[in-house]
Amino acid sequence: MKTQDVELGERSYPIYAGKALLTDPSLYARHLSGRNVLVVTDSNVAPLYLQALIESLGNHNVSQVVLQAGEEFKTLDAVSTVYDELMAQKFDRSSTIIALGGGVTGDIAGFAAASFQRGIQFLQVPTTLLAQVDSSVGGKTGVNHPRGKNMIGAFHQPTAVIADIDTLQTLPAREYSAGLAEVTKYGLINQPAFFDWLSDNLESLLQLDPDTVAEAVLSCCRFKAEIVAADERESGQRALLNLGHTFGHAIENAVGYGVWLHGEAVAAGICLAARFSALSGFMPHAQVTTIEKLLHRANLPIHPPAEMTAAQFLELMSRDKKVRDQVLTLVLMRGIGKAFLTSSYDREALHQMLAEQPAKAAT
Amino acid sequence: MKTQDVELGERSYPIYAGKALLTDPSLYARHLSGRNVLVVTDSNVAPLYLQALIESLGNHNVSQVVLQAGEEFKTLDAVSTVYDELMAQKFDRSSTIIALGGGVTGDIAGFAAASFQRGIQFLQVPTTLLAQVDSSVGGKTGVNHPRGKNMIGAFHQPTAVIADIDTLQTLPAREYSAGLAEVTKYGLINQPAFFDWLSDNLESLLQLDPDTVAEAVLSCCRFKAEIVAADERESGQRALLNLGHTFGHAIENAVGYGVWLHGEAVAAGICLAARFSALSGFMPHAQVTTIEKLLHRANLPIHPPAEMTAAQFLELMSRDKKVRDQVLTLVLMRGIGKAFLTSSYDREALHQMLAEQPAKAAT
């Protein structure tokens, strides 16, 4: 087991990553203060890990909520289900919520923890690659609005993140690949050496070689912890973590939540950001190809859905949280490992590129 | 106009109190940063003040939501209505919500502001006595769960509070009296001289004498600002502001939200806290009578509903946010102006006192 701290003053917390952590009672004992624990998980993960986790909690008073799995159920109604159980069990402010599962479960459970009695503790036990390398770290919680992704939420840091890489063995290959989109993102933002390492080790990663997986998970947690520590509430550089996400959220919303996995939409979104960076003269075209090749090897889409129009993209992107007084800030790249934020770009060129996408998508 | 600052470091903000403030464009101009403004109000207040407020906002892009008035509508559904309008208007993170109305409106609008895109700015324009002296100050936002009051919410400080005492002229007498329960509360917590001033000036207050009202509102804002500045997130002394509220919330929940006004339930709750303080030997019985007399003169109930049983009280109080691992902390008094927190009290005596209440309530 290795530990990476997220340094946020009073709100600092450790990320534990390694094998056989989900059933390690000492980790829970260290981070549970009150008697009452509510485990929130989903219908995919419950049959695999819920019982094992509960048995590792010792003599706490444990209750559980099993949510319907899928991004399309990341709604305020799901959060209400969590509130209802907390109230039915008379759980008080000293209670803890444990989020067991992927990013959707963590986001829902985290927002419930942020808002129940104006804030209770919560522990992240991510079981997907995407959640382990990205969504469980950093305190962003929330749910989707029918008109926009992650529009309702709060910043609420967990008290610990317990990332057991053994759980990735049961993850469907498609979801594992989706996680690799976020892994790749860190290389593109500010870690060019990691991007090269990833290119060299992708086959081992796809074969779930434990040492390679552990190194990838820990590296990503370290990269994210550094960015979050520097800018907890995304007033500046933290927005770089949204590389590919503005385009990606538009794709998810357009095709319907859950049709494309979040990581798949991000992969296509990263490629759009790369292409627009090259078109705008920020980045060599050759690097776009390098990025596309890596994502393609990871079995990820590198083009948006053929049926999406430029108008649809721009309409959905206009609702992005990075819009300020109707101006959308984009995350673009000056090269691999050189992401930057800009609101100075050629809107006409963006429109034109998006209009030409569907033809490309056929390839 | 007088100004009282709430000192909270980066989150500090001013409370303006006085006449003709609601239509003062300079106050809004000073505190609105982005272009977009959503005014949230209710069906009682909209016909009285919505148009006047909107006309004072200059050339901002203004939208509005009119909620159904009443505590029974302080629900997650009401918050959703606010999200829906924000999304329909494509309002972004630089938008501001203005809460125009009483405590219910401020609580709903404030929680929407806390959670929309993980937090946008909001301005409180309280139009009831209760909101001006209590709920608009201090950053507590939230809504009720069917099983418990204010169970869902967040701490989210406003950017300013604009308390126009002229609006109290249109407040129904019953609601004005309800506000006086919270005014009295400050005297009981730690301001014995203010309690005496209140006894001496109650008739002027009930007659809405402008100078007396202004003095009462400003004094209460000052008292609350001091307590909030010392303990923003209620880890200790701020809980004294809940004097009468644990009993009061149980009453509101038992009779159904909106049947008793919040301030009415707090008045009866204060009397229960006073009686239990005297029964427990903390406070002279004569002071209980003094408190009851003042609240009675303010046209407030001093007994809980006759039909409420001790079992019902204890069941509902067991869901209070001040419960920690099944132990309920109470706010009691060692005398007028000497409130304190304790979890060491005779539970049997509390049960007995509550069991005897219904008989008394007939008086």
Contacts between the chains, C-beta under 8 A, distances in Angstrom:
chain1	res1	chain2	res2	distance
A	34	B	324	7.4
A	34	B	325	5.7
A	35	B	325	5.2
A	35	B	326	8.0
A	36	B	325	7.7
A	76	B	76	6.7
A	76	B	80	6.3
A	80	B	76	6.4
A	83	B	145	5.8
A	83	B	151	7.0
A	83	B	152	6.1
A	84	B	145	7.9
A	87	B	145	5.4
A	87	B	146	8.0
A	87	B	147	4.3
A	87	B	148	6.1
A	87	B	151	6.5
A	87	B	319	7.2
A	88	B	147	7.5
A	90	B	318	6.2
A	90	B	319	5.9
A	90	B	323	7.8
A	92	B	321	7.2
A	92	B	323	4.4
A	92	B	324	6.1
A	92	B	325	7.1
A	92	B	326	7.6
A	93	B	321	5.9
A	93	B	323	7.6
A	93	B	324	6.8
A	94	B	324	4.8
A	94	B	325	5.6
A	111	B	115	7.9
A	114	B	154	6.9
A	115	B	111	7.9
A	115	B	115	7.0
A	115	B	142	7.7
A	115	B	152	5.4
A	115	B	153	6.2
A	115	B	154	5.8
A	116	B	151	6.9
A	116	B	152	6.6
A	117	B	151	6.1
A	117	B	153	7.8
A	117	B	321	4.9
A	118	B	140	7.1
A	118	B	142	6.5
A	118	B	153	4.9
A	118	B	154	5.7
A	118	B	155	5.7
A	118	B	233	8.0
A	118	B	321	7.8
A	119	B	154	7.3
A	119	B	155	7.4
A	119	B	233	7.9
A	140	B	118	7.1
A	142	B	115	7.7
A	142	B	118	6.5
A	145	B	83	5.8
A	145	B	84	7.9
A	145	B	87	5.4
A	146	B	87	7.9
A	147	B	87	4.3
A	147	B	88	7.5
A	148	B	87	6.0
A	151	B	83	7.0
A	151	B	87	6.5
A	151	B	116	6.8
A	151	B	117	6.1
A	152	B	83	6.0
A	152	B	115	5.4
A	152	B	116	6.6
A	153	B	115	6.2
A	153	B	117	7.8
A	153	B	118	4.9
A	154	B	114	6.9
A	154	B	115	5.9
A	154	B	118	5.7
A	154	B	119	7.2
A	154	B	154	6.3
A	155	B	118	5.7
A	155	B	119	7.4
A	233	B	118	8.0
A	233	B	119	7.9
A	318	B	90	6.2
A	319	B	87	7.1
A	319	B	90	5.9
A	321	B	92	7.3
A	321	B	93	5.9
A	321	B	117	4.9
A	321	B	118	7.7
A	323	B	90	7.8
A	323	B	92	4.3
A	323	B	93	7.5
A	324	B	34	7.3
A	324	B	92	6.1
A	324	B	93	6.7
A	324	B	94	4.8
A	325	B	34	5.7
A	325	B	35	5.1
A	325	B	36	7.6
A	325	B	92	7.1
A	325	B	94	5.6
A	326	B	35	7.9
A	326	B	92	7.6
